[in-house]
Amino acid sequence: MAESNFIDYVKIFCRSGHGGAGSAHLRREKFVPKGGPDGGDGGCGGDVIMQGNDQMWTLLHLKYNKHALASNGQPGGKQRSTGANGTSVVLQVPLGTVAKDDETGEVIGEILRNGEQLVLKRGGRGGLGNWNFRTATRQTPRFAQPGEEGQEGWVTLELKLLADVGLVGFPNAGKSTLLASLSAARPKVADYPFTTLQPNLGIVHYRDDYSFVMADIPGIIEGAHEGRGLGIQFLRHIERNSILLFLIPVTSGDINAEYRTLLRELELYNPELLEKKRVVAITKLDLIDAELKREIEETLDLDAPYGFISAIKGDGLMPLRDELWKALHNS
């Protein structure tokens, strides 16, 4: 997925259709000079609908399409004929998309399954024709209901990637290198901070043809919950991950302190993130020898399973897969 093609936030002006007016027609036939009412109902206005599509991974297709306008319902006709309903607009979105009212910030709903639909703006109901208002004492009503107006307003769509495992760490912790080693994904890898400017997804193959999805999230820095660095622009993607895999380089001055800093940033953004299962991978094992590894291991004070890995050499990757699979399946 090209960097410029990943869009996870768009605002769209949505307007549903107005309902068609009911008809006040009176029946006129040969030899029936004073026929009764036969006005039909108006058609309903079209809805603006969001629908999940598991073949999509970005909101790019909506970036340059800022208006979703459904058509109006048609008015009722004679002989009690109902007007045609307006055509609805269906916005295809990736799974994990959340819709919010842009004015109030209220969450309208979210899409988690393929084919699932959510009505963003409901079309107006069609008005009743005069046929519905006839009574024993009012046999020829000459009025009908107008159609209801549709709804309109700006809607914000936010994509929160659905993945089994989310990589969490400071910039240049080796997240992209690990994803490239475990899957067919080819994220940009370089020896400088903020190489990753967008989330990347990869399918990690496990034993017996099983697999799980891993997401590489752009690096977190202190103050990310306040918008520093890439800030909350990508922190929201972590909310959808089942397991959080913390990556801390073995060259870190204090692995325990770095781990606690990452936890604190997640907690300040959303305390519920601390309820997720966690696994810690201490990366760049190839940069130290066995003796230094033992010394570091004696100082570790982590509240989650951990292991030493080298994504470049492949050391520790199979035990890491086993630990993640175990955490995913509660075994």
C-alpha positions in Angstrom: 0.0 0.0 0.0 1.6 3.3 -1.1 2.1 5.8 1.7 0.1 8.5 -0.1 -2.8 6.1 -0.6 -3.5 5.4 3.0 -6.3 7.6 4.2 -7.9 6.9 7.6 -9.9 10.1 8.2 -12.4 11.9 6.0 -15.3 14.3 6.4 -18.3 13.9 4.1 -21.4 16.0 3.7 -24.4 13.7 3.8 -27.9 14.5 2.7 -30.8 12.0 2.6 -33.7 12.5 0.2 -37.0 14.3 1.0 -40.1 12.2 1.1 -42.5 12.7 -1.8 -45.8 14.5 -1.3 -49.1 12.5 -1.1 -51.6 13.1 -3.8 -54.9 14.9 -3.3 -56.4 13.5 -6.5 -60.1 12.8 -6.8 -61.3 10.0 -9.0 -62.9 11.1 -12.3 -64.4 8.5 -14.6 -67.0 8.4 -17.3 -70.5 8.3 -15.8 -68.9 8.9 -12.3 -68.8 12.7 -12.1 -68.2 12.8 -8.3 -65.7 10.0 -7.6 -64.1 9.7 -4.3 -60.5 10.3 -3.3 -57.8 8.1 -4.9 -54.6 10.0 -4.2 -51.6 7.7 -3.5 -48.8 8.1 -1.0 -45.5 9.7 -1.7 -42.3 7.7 -1.9 -39.7 7.7 0.8 -36.5 9.6 0.4 -33.3 7.7 -0.2 -30.9 7.0 2.8 -27.2 7.6 3.1 -25.8 4.3 4.2 -22.3 3.1 5.2 -21.5 -0.6 4.4 -18.5 -2.7 5.4 -16.3 -4.1 2.7 -13.5 -6.5 3.7 -11.7 -5.9 0.5 -10.9 -2.3 1.4 -8.1 -1.1 3.7 -8.3 2.7 3.3 -10.8 5.6 2.9 -8.9 7.0 0.0 -11.8 6.5 -2.4 -13.9 8.9 -0.3 -11.2 11.6 0.1 -12.2 13.4 -3.1 -15.9 12.6 -2.9 -17.0 15.0 -0.2 -20.8 14.8 -0.9 -23.2 11.9 -0.5 -26.6 13.0 -1.8 -29.5 10.6 -1.9 -32.4 11.4 -4.2 -35.9 12.5 -3.2 -39.0 10.3 -3.2 -41.6 10.9 -5.9 -45.1 12.3 -5.3 -48.1 10.0 -5.2 -50.4 9.7 -8.2 -53.9 9.0 -9.0 -55.6 5.6 -8.6 -53.8 5.2 -5.3 -50.4 4.8 -6.9 -47.5 5.2 -4.6 -44.6 7.4 -5.7 -41.2 5.8 -6.3 -38.8 5.7 -3.4 -35.6 7.8 -3.7 -32.3 6.1 -4.5 -30.1 5.5 -1.5 -26.3 6.2 -1.5 -24.2 3.4 -0.2 -20.7 4.3 1.0 -18.3 1.3 0.9 -15.9 1.4 3.8 -13.2 -0.8 5.3 -14.0 -2.9 8.4 -13.2 -0.9 11.6 -14.7 2.4 10.3 -16.4 4.6 12.9 -18.9 7.3 11.9 -19.3 10.4 14.1 -21.6 13.5 13.8 -19.1 16.2 13.0 -20.9 18.9 14.9 -21.6 17.1 18.2 -18.8 14.4 18.1 -21.4 11.8 18.9 -20.6 8.3 17.6 -23.3 7.2 15.1 -22.0 3.7 14.9 -19.2 1.5 13.6 -18.7 -1.2 11.0 -17.0 -4.5 12.1 -18.4 -7.1 9.7 -18.4 -7.5 5.9 -21.7 -6.4 4.5 -22.9 -4.8 7.7 -24.8 -1.5 7.1 -25.2 1.6 9.1 -27.7 4.4 8.2 -25.9 7.8 8.5 -28.8 9.9 7.4 -32.3 8.5 7.0 -34.6 9.6 4.2 -37.8 11.4 4.9 -41.1 9.4 4.9 -43.5 10.0 2.0 -46.7 11.9 2.7 -50.1 10.1 2.8 -52.5 10.6 -0.1 -56.0 11.8 0.5 -57.3 8.2 0.2 -56.0 7.8 3.8 -58.1 10.6 5.1 -61.6 9.6 3.9 -64.2 9.1 6.6 -67.9 8.5 6.7 -68.5 12.3 7.3 -65.6 13.5 5.1 -65.9 11.5 1.9 -64.0 13.7 -0.5 -61.0 15.1 1.4 -59.1 17.5 -0.9 -55.9 17.5 1.0 -52.9 15.3 1.5 -49.7 15.1 3.5 -46.5 16.7 2.3 -43.4 14.4 2.5 -41.0 14.6 5.4 -37.7 16.5 4.8 -34.5 14.5 4.7 -31.6 14.9 7.0 -28.3 16.6 6.3 -25.0 17.3 7.9 -21.3 16.6 8.0 -20.2 13.2 9.1 -16.6 12.2 10.1 -15.4 8.7 9.2 -12.4 7.4 11.1 -10.7 4.1 10.3 -9.4 2.0 13.1 -7.5 -0.9 11.7 -8.7 -4.4 12.7 -5.7 -6.5 13.5 -4.9 -9.4 15.9 -1.5 -7.9 17.0 -0.5 -4.3 17.1 3.2 -3.3 17.3 3.8 -0.6 19.9 7.2 1.2 20.4 9.2 4.3 20.1 10.4 5.3 16.6 13.2 3.2 15.3 12.5 0.3 17.7 12.5 -2.2 14.8 8.7 -2.6 14.3 8.8 -2.3 10.5 11.8 -4.7 10.3 9.9 -7.3 12.4 6.8 -7.0 10.3 8.8 -7.5 7.1 10.5 -10.6 8.7 7.3 -12.2 9.8 5.1 -11.5 6.8 5.1 -10.6 3.1 4.5 -6.9 4.0 7.2 -4.6 2.8 7.1 -1.4 4.9 9.7 1.2 4.5 12.8 0.3 6.7 15.6 2.8 7.5 17.9 3.6 10.4 16.2 6.9 11.5 13.1 7.8 13.5 9.6 8.0 12.0 10.4 5.8 9.0 6.8 4.6 9.3 4.4 7.4 8.6 1.3 5.2 8.2 0.1 1.9 9.6 1.1 -1.3 7.7 -0.7 -4.6 7.8 0.9 -8.0 7.3 -0.3 -11.6 7.5 1.9 -13.7 9.8 1.9 -17.4 9.0 1.9 -19.8 11.8 2.1 -23.6 12.2 -0.3 -25.8 10.2 -1.3 -23.1 7.8 -2.8 -20.9 10.6 -2.2 -17.2 10.4 -2.9 -13.9 12.1 -2.8 -10.2 11.2 -0.2 -7.9 12.5 -0.2 -4.0 12.3 2.8 -1.8 12.4 1.8 1.5 14.0 3.9 4.6 13.6 6.2 5.2 16.6 5.0 6.7 19.8 6.8 9.5 21.7 6.3 11.0 25.1 3.3 13.3 24.9 1.7 11.4 21.9 -1.6 11.4 23.7 -1.5 15.2 23.5 -0.7 15.2 19.8 3.1 15.4 19.9 4.9 13.6 17.1 2.4 11.8 15.1 0.2 11.9 18.2 -3.3 10.6 18.3 -3.4 10.5 14.5 -2.5 6.8 14.7 -3.0 5.9 18.4 -6.6 5.1 17.6 -5.5 2.1 15.5 -4.2 0.4 18.6 -7.8 0.3 20.0 -8.8 -2.4 17.5 -5.9 -4.8 18.2 -6.4 -7.9 20.3 -2.8 -8.1 21.5 -0.3 -5.4 22.0 3.3 -6.3 21.2 5.7 -3.9 22.8 9.0 -3.6 21.0 12.0 -2.2 23.0 15.5 -2.3 21.5 18.1 -4.0 23.6 20.3 -0.9 23.3 17.8 1.2 25.3 19.3 2.8 28.3 16.5 1.5 30.6 14.2 -1.2 29.2 11.9 -1.1 32.2 11.5 2.7 32.1 10.9 2.7 28.3 8.2 0.0 28.8 6.5 2.1 31.5 6.6 5.2 29.4 4.8 3.4 26.6 2.2 2.1 29.0 1.7 5.6 30.4 1.1 7.1 26.9 -1.5 4.4 26.1 -3.2 4.9 29.5 -3.4 8.7 29.1 -4.9 8.2 25.6 -7.4 5.5 26.6 -7.2 3.7 29.9 -9.0 0.7 28.4 -5.9 -0.1 26.4 -4.2 -1.4 29.5 -6.8 -4.1 29.7 -5.5 -5.7 26.5 -3.1 -8.6 26.7 0.6 -7.6 26.2 3.7 -9.3 25.0 7.2 -7.7 25.1 9.8 -8.3 22.4 13.3 -7.0 23.2 14.7 -6.3 19.7 18.1 -6.0 18.0 19.5 -9.0 19.9 22.3 -9.2 17.2 23.9 -6.1 18.7 24.9 -7.7 22.0 26.6 -10.9 23.1 25.3 -13.7 25.3 26.9 -12.4 28.5 25.4 -8.9 28.1 22.0 -10.5 27.4 22.1 -12.4 30.7 23.0 -9.2 32.6 20.1 -7.3 31.0 17.7 -10.2 31.7 18.5 -10.0 35.4 17.4 -6.4 35.5 14.1 -6.8 33.8 10.9 -6.0 35.7 8.1 -6.5 33.2 4.5 -7.5 33.9 4.1 -9.3 30.6 5.7 -12.3 28.8 8.9 -11.2 27.0 11.6 -12.6 24.8 14.8 -11.4 23.0 14.6 -11.3 19.2 16.7 -10.3 16.1 14.4 -9.6 13.2 17.4 -9.4 10.9 18.9 -12.7 11.8 15.6 -14.4 12.6 16.6 -15.3 16.2 13.7 -15.8 18.6 11.0 -15.3 16.0 9.3 -18.7 16.2 9.1 -18.5 20.1 7.6 -15.0 19.6 5.0 -16.5 17.2 4.2 -19.2 19.7 3.7 -16.6 22.5 1.4 -14.4 20.4 -0.7 -17.4 19.2 -1.0 -18.5 22.9 -2.2 -15.0 23.9 -4.6 -14.8 21.0 -6.3 -18.1 21.9 -6.2 -17.9 25.7 -4.2 -21.1 26.0 
